[in-house]
Amino acid sequence: MAHNVGGADRIVRIVIGVAGIALPLAGVVPPGIASIISYVVGAIGLGTALISWCPVNAILGVNSCKSAAAKPQGTP
């Protein structure tokens, strides 16, 4: 699995992930479905940032990773 998340994209995902998890814990997001959604968005943000791969980016063909290892085989 090639990396498709890099640089600024990764930083934004980490910030969104931490905020998505911290806001319900701090009581900013009310308990219930809103906090569950916030936790899910936070977990997805952190997960995709930590593994540097996003399935939505892969489907859409988006690659924000500039490393040579992220390029598919056979591309210049």
Secondary structure, DSSP 4 states (H G I P E B T S, - for coil): ------THHHHHHHHHHHHHHHHHHHTSSPTTHHHHHHHHHHHHHHHHHHHT--HHHHHHT-----SGGGSPTT--
